[in-house]
Amino acid sequence: MVIKSRIRKGSFQDALRLMRISKIIRDSEGVTNAVVVMATEKAKFAIQDAGLMLPEIKEAAGNDLVMVVQAKSEEVANQTLDDVENLISAGGSTELKSESSDNLNVEIKAINIGLEIFRDALVDQGVKVKHVNWKVPAKGDMKLINLLKKMY
């Protein structure tokens, strides 16, 4: 078995779309496991837990796209990673369209609430983003803050 990965720095992608791509790739001939995710700490933990962790993945940042494949041969792993790149670059594929609505083929417009790093990653990819600088509306009132914490 061979484990190979590729990382796209600062390439934010929708998590639902990445789950669909992961499923398509895992079903490919010669592939025993595959994961396509943003490199959040939770995702890295899941990659580690699946036995797919490589040193370069540990160094990836939360707005980096991680593609990791476990395959029967290096040739299959490399081809599968090429296929993942093509699916991501296409913005939508025939295979993806058959499993989902046409939402993958429409222009993305987003509202980002909170962390500016997410807005920046989307803007870098040409997505129209409206940023809202939102904060918990408690204004330091600890009683209200504790009540709000119970809601999430």
C-alpha positions in Angstrom: 0.0 0.0 0.0 1.1 3.5 -0.8 -0.1 6.8 0.9 0.4 10.0 -1.1 -0.9 13.5 -0.5 -1.1 16.9 -2.2 -1.7 20.2 -0.5 -3.1 23.4 -2.0 -2.1 26.3 0.2 -4.9 28.9 0.9 -7.4 27.0 -1.3 -10.7 27.1 0.7 -13.3 24.6 -0.6 -16.8 23.8 0.6 -16.8 20.9 3.1 -19.9 19.2 1.6 -18.4 19.3 -1.9 -15.1 17.8 -0.5 -17.1 15.0 1.2 -18.7 14.1 -2.2 -15.4 14.2 -3.9 -13.9 12.0 -1.2 -16.6 9.4 -1.7 -16.2 9.4 -5.5 -12.4 8.9 -5.1 -12.7 6.2 -2.4 -14.9 4.2 -4.9 -12.1 4.3 -7.5 -10.4 1.0 -8.5 -7.2 0.4 -6.6 -8.0 3.0 -3.9 -8.3 1.7 -0.4 -8.9 5.0 1.3 -9.0 8.7 0.4 -9.8 11.9 2.1 -10.2 15.4 0.7 -10.6 18.1 3.4 -9.6 21.5 4.6 -6.6 21.1 7.1 -8.4 22.0 10.3 -7.2 20.4 13.5 -10.3 18.2 13.6 -9.7 17.0 10.0 -6.0 16.3 10.8 -7.1 14.3 13.8 -9.4 12.3 11.6 -6.6 11.8 9.0 -4.3 10.6 11.8 -7.0 8.3 13.2 -7.5 6.8 9.7 -3.8 6.0 9.5 -3.3 8.4 6.6 -1.1 11.1 8.3 2.0 12.3 6.5 4.5 14.9 7.8 3.5 17.6 5.3 -0.2 17.3 6.4 0.8 18.0 10.0 2.3 21.4 8.8 -0.8 22.4 6.7 -2.9 25.4 7.9 -6.7 25.5 8.3 -7.2 27.2 5.0 -5.1 24.7 3.1 -6.8 21.9 1.0 -5.4 18.4 1.8 -5.8 15.5 -0.6 -4.6 12.2 0.7 -4.9 8.8 -1.0 -4.0 5.3 0.0 -3.8 3.0 -3.0 -2.5 -0.3 -4.1 0.4 1.3 -6.1 2.2 4.6 -6.5 0.8 4.9 -10.1 -2.8 4.5 -8.9 -2.2 7.0 -6.0 -0.7 9.6 -8.4 -3.5 9.1 -10.9 -6.1 9.4 -8.2 -4.6 12.6 -6.9 -4.7 14.0 -10.5 -8.4 13.0 -10.7 -9.0 14.9 -7.4 -7.3 18.0 -8.7 -9.4 17.8 -11.9 -12.6 17.4 -9.9 -11.8 20.4 -7.8 -10.5 22.6 -10.7 -13.6 21.8 -12.8 -15.9 23.4 -10.2 -18.3 20.6 -10.8 -18.2 17.4 -12.8 -20.6 15.0 -14.5 -20.0 12.6 -11.7 -20.7 15.2 -9.0 -23.7 16.6 -10.8 -25.3 13.1 -10.9 -25.2 12.9 -7.1 -26.2 16.5 -6.2 -28.3 19.4 -7.2 -27.0 21.9 -9.7 -25.6 24.1 -6.9 -22.1 23.2 -7.8 -22.4 25.0 -11.2 -23.7 28.4 -10.0 -21.7 31.4 -9.1 -20.9 31.3 -5.4 -21.8 34.4 -3.4 -21.1 34.2 0.3 -21.7 36.0 3.6 -18.9 35.5 6.0 -19.6 36.1 9.7 -16.7 36.5 12.0 -13.3 35.3 11.1 -11.7 37.4 8.3 -9.3 34.5 7.3 -12.3 32.7 5.7 -13.3 35.8 3.8 -9.8 36.3 2.6 -9.6 32.7 1.3 -12.8 33.1 -0.6 -11.8 36.5 -2.1 -8.5 35.0 -3.2 -10.5 32.5 -5.3 -12.7 35.2 -6.9 -15.8 34.5 -4.8 -18.0 37.5 -4.0 -18.1 37.8 -0.2 -20.0 40.2 2.1 -18.1 40.2 5.4 -20.0 40.8 8.7 -18.0 41.8 11.7 -20.2 40.0 14.2 -19.6 39.7 17.9 -21.6 38.1 20.7 -24.2 40.8 21.7 -23.5 40.6 25.4 -21.2 43.6 25.8 -19.3 42.1 28.7 -22.4 41.0 30.7 -21.2 37.7 32.1 -24.6 36.5 33.0 -25.8 37.0 29.4 -22.6 35.6 28.0 -23.1 32.4 30.0 -26.7 32.1 28.8 -25.6 32.5 25.2 -22.9 29.8 25.7 -25.6 27.3 26.7 -27.2 27.9 23.3 -24.3 26.5 21.3 
